[in-house]
Amino acid sequence: MNLGLAIFLIILALVGGAVGGFFIARRYMMDYFKKNPPVDENMLRMLMMQMGQKPSEKKIKQMMSSMKTQTTKTNKKK
């Protein structure tokens, strides 16, 4: 086997593995964050209390729906 061909195939395999690994990892993380969102209602409540605001249930629901809407818009762009 030609040495140049062997080097070319090794480089091609490395690039292919890196690209494939990137997309697999990206897909895994998107699914993970969809199942386990990084912010929930209790976290928002605590955050608002730390900022000196009294969190009402209506405000919490509005913020959560706003975050979900933003997430779905971001996912649809990709």
ABEGO torsion letter per residue (X at the ends): XBAAAAAAAAAAAAAAAAAAAAAAAAAAAAAAAAABBABBAAAAAAAAAAAGBBBBAAAAAAAAAAAAAAAAAAAAAX
